[in-house]
Amino acid sequence: MEKENVATAKLKYLHMAPRKVRLVANSIKGKHVVEAEAQLVYAPQRAAKPLLKLLRSAVNNATNKKLDKNKLVVSSITVDEGPMLKRWLPRAMGRATPIQKKMSHVAIVLEEKEEFGRYRAPQAKITKSEKTLAKDKEEIKTKETKHNKPSPKVAETKKKPKEGFTRKIFRRKEIA
């Protein structure tokens, strides 16, 4: 019943609420394995780390079945509820409030698709020609040389030290 170009992996009893895990799981559904892995590595959510481990396990299962890693796609990922630990938290006036510590069961299915071919990372398009780049470099150099030279006006505008009565009153520590 199991297909030839499919690899699966399961993660059971993950101590995280399924609702939180689904947020991360839905972001990688339908993506290429390399792209999904990159997204999970940089995801800030706590669920990303166990899902990354599960994805890598599924990729290893696929390579054991002699499937090409460059053609693998996350065809489906399901997050189901696991058992719930029920605890109590004491509150004021002798009361107690329930706490539900939820768990998740995650299953991932990788499928080999021919239409994707070999995965290539997206490339940035270069829009400027070499001539415009050379002009920009020259402009930057001319701006740098202009800013490095002090202007003569700055030397003239420096204040001369005060003399007389006001100098004695408004004396600073740094002035000798």
C-alpha positions as CSV (number, residue, x, y, z in Angstrom):
1,M,0.0,0.0,0.0
2,E,3.0,2.3,0.6
3,K,4.0,4.3,-2.5
4,E,7.5,4.0,-3.9
5,N,8.3,7.8,-4.2
6,V,7.2,8.7,-0.7
7,A,9.0,8.9,2.7
8,T,7.4,9.5,6.1
9,A,8.4,10.3,9.6
10,K,6.4,10.6,12.8
11,L,6.9,12.5,16.0
12,K,4.7,11.5,18.9
13,Y,4.2,13.0,22.4
14,L,5.7,16.5,21.6
15,H,5.1,18.6,24.7
16,M,3.6,21.5,22.9
17,A,0.0,22.5,22.1
18,P,-1.0,21.4,18.6
19,R,-2.4,24.8,17.8
20,K,1.1,26.3,18.2
21,V,2.8,23.6,16.3
22,R,0.3,23.9,13.4
23,L,1.4,27.6,12.9
24,V,4.9,26.5,12.0
25,A,3.9,23.3,10.2
26,N,1.6,25.1,7.8
27,S,4.4,27.4,6.8
28,I,6.5,24.5,5.3
29,K,3.6,22.6,3.6
30,G,4.1,22.2,-0.1
31,K,7.7,23.6,-0.1
32,H,10.9,22.0,-1.3
33,V,12.8,20.2,1.4
34,V,15.8,22.6,1.2
35,E,13.6,25.7,1.4
36,A,11.5,24.2,4.3
37,E,14.7,23.4,6.2
38,A,16.0,26.9,5.8
39,Q,12.7,28.4,7.0
40,L,12.7,26.2,10.1
41,V,16.3,27.0,11.0
42,Y,15.5,30.7,11.2
43,A,11.9,30.5,12.6
44,P,11.7,32.1,16.1
45,Q,8.9,29.8,17.3
46,R,9.7,27.1,19.8
47,A,8.1,24.4,17.7
48,A,10.5,25.0,14.8
49,K,13.4,23.0,16.4
50,P,11.5,19.7,16.8
51,L,9.9,20.1,13.4
52,L,13.4,20.6,11.9
53,K,14.6,17.4,13.5
54,L,11.5,15.6,12.2
55,L,12.1,17.0,8.6
56,R,15.7,15.9,8.7
57,S,14.7,12.4,9.8
58,A,12.2,12.2,7.0
59,V,14.9,13.2,4.5
60,N,17.1,10.5,5.9
61,N,14.3,8.0,5.5
62,A,13.9,9.1,1.9
63,T,17.7,8.7,1.2
64,N,17.5,5.2,2.6
65,K,14.7,4.4,0.1
66,K,17.1,5.7,-2.6
67,L,15.1,8.9,-3.4
68,D,16.7,12.0,-4.7
69,K,17.0,14.7,-2.0
70,N,16.9,17.5,-4.7
71,K,13.5,16.4,-5.9
72,L,11.8,16.0,-2.4
73,V,8.8,18.1,-1.5
74,V,6.8,18.3,1.8
75,S,3.5,16.9,0.4
76,S,1.7,16.8,3.7
77,I,2.3,17.5,7.4
78,T,-0.4,16.8,10.0
79,V,-0.5,17.9,13.6
80,D,-2.9,15.9,15.8
81,E,-3.7,16.2,19.5
82,G,-1.9,13.8,21.8
83,P,-2.8,13.0,25.4
84,M,-3.3,15.8,27.9
85,L,-1.8,16.0,31.4
86,K,-4.4,17.5,33.8
87,R,-3.0,19.5,36.7
88,W,-4.4,21.9,39.2
89,L,-3.2,25.4,40.3
90,P,-4.1,26.6,43.8
91,R,-5.9,30.0,43.9
92,A,-7.3,32.3,46.5
93,M,-10.0,31.3,49.0
94,G,-9.3,27.6,48.7
95,R,-10.1,27.4,45.0
96,A,-8.2,25.6,42.3
97,T,-8.0,26.2,38.6
98,P,-7.4,23.5,36.0
99,I,-4.2,23.4,33.9
100,Q,-4.1,21.4,30.7
101,K,-0.6,20.4,29.5
102,K,-1.2,19.5,25.9
103,M,0.8,17.2,23.6
104,S,1.0,16.8,19.8
105,H,1.5,14.0,17.4
106,V,3.2,15.2,14.1
107,A,3.4,13.2,10.9
108,I,5.3,14.4,7.8
109,V,5.2,13.0,4.3
110,L,7.8,13.8,1.7
111,E,7.2,13.1,-2.0
112,E,9.5,12.9,-4.9
113,K,8.2,15.2,-7.7
114,E,9.8,15.3,-11.1
115,E,8.3,18.7,-12.0
116,F,10.6,20.5,-9.5
117,G,13.8,19.0,-11.0
118,R,17.0,19.9,-9.1
119,Y,16.5,22.6,-6.5
120,R,18.2,25.9,-7.0
121,A,18.3,28.7,-4.6
122,P,16.6,31.9,-5.8
123,Q,19.0,34.2,-7.5
124,A,19.1,38.0,-7.1
125,K,18.6,39.8,-10.5
126,I,21.3,42.3,-11.4
127,T,19.7,45.4,-13.0
128,K,22.6,47.8,-13.2
129,S,25.1,47.6,-16.0
130,E,28.9,47.7,-15.5
131,K,29.0,51.3,-16.8
132,T,26.6,52.6,-14.2
133,L,28.4,50.7,-11.4
134,A,31.7,52.3,-12.5
135,K,30.1,55.8,-12.5
136,D,28.6,55.2,-9.0
137,K,32.1,54.2,-7.7
138,E,33.6,57.4,-9.1
139,E,30.9,59.5,-7.5
140,I,31.5,57.9,-4.1
141,K,35.3,58.5,-4.4
142,T,34.8,62.2,-5.3
143,K,32.4,62.6,-2.3
144,E,34.9,61.0,0.1
145,T,37.7,63.3,-1.0
146,K,35.5,66.4,-0.6
147,H,34.5,65.4,2.9
148,N,38.0,64.6,4.1
149,K,39.4,68.1,3.5
150,P,38.5,70.7,6.2
151,S,37.0,73.8,4.9
152,P,38.7,77.2,5.6
153,K,35.5,78.6,7.2
154,V,35.7,76.1,10.0
155,A,39.1,77.4,11.1
156,E,37.8,81.0,11.1
157,T,34.7,80.3,13.1
158,K,36.6,78.8,16.1
159,K,35.9,81.0,19.1
160,K,38.7,83.0,20.7
161,P,39.1,82.7,24.5
162,K,37.2,85.2,26.5
163,E,39.2,87.8,28.4
164,G,38.5,89.9,31.5
165,F,35.8,89.6,34.1
166,T,33.6,87.1,32.3
167,R,36.5,84.8,31.8
168,K,37.1,84.6,35.6
169,I,33.4,83.9,36.3
170,F,32.8,81.3,33.6
171,R,36.1,79.4,33.9
172,R,36.1,75.8,33.0
173,K,38.3,73.1,34.6
174,E,39.9,72.1,31.3
175,I,41.2,75.7,30.6
176,A,44.6,76.1,32.2
